[in-house]
Amino acid sequence: MAEHKLVDLLPEVINATATPGSPLTALCEAANDMHDPVVAVLDDLDALLDPFRTEARFVRYLAGWVDLGWLGANDSGAGTGMRLSRLRDVIGASAQLSARRGTPAGLKRFLHLATGLDGFGVEVVPGAFHMRVRVPEAARDQLELIGHLVRALRPAHVTSEVAVGDGVTGSNHGREDIA
């Protein structure tokens, strides 16, 4: 934004009375000082709305904008919350993920972005309304997050199980509320 002084925006008849040291000049300078923080935010608005450039405290808010507020995030990766850097990736790809939601390819992509790991497999059992999610060994420490994501992202009528390698580590035959 170009820098404007409030006094320059006033009608000419009033502007003519704004001499150095006048009350009008002092008032306009005070108003300019109050607007500076707002102008600074507006000048850099694109950075505020970019999940990769915004402040950490604003990332969860952006997640809510793209219907991903249920994910949560923390810096340690503990519990079902994913790491903040991973949440930034998921938010950045949210339009593509939304378009593929409910599909095996969409679930694999989501799991890859949420964990930062490749090698997930999603097998849909024909006619059984059941899916098996194969997790790479490197993601074993993120099974709680993966299970949470699978339950939230699978179609509502489908049951699921999560397996590391060939073994089943968890099964869910009902739909849990993800609030």
Disulfide bonds with the S-S distance in Angstrom:
none
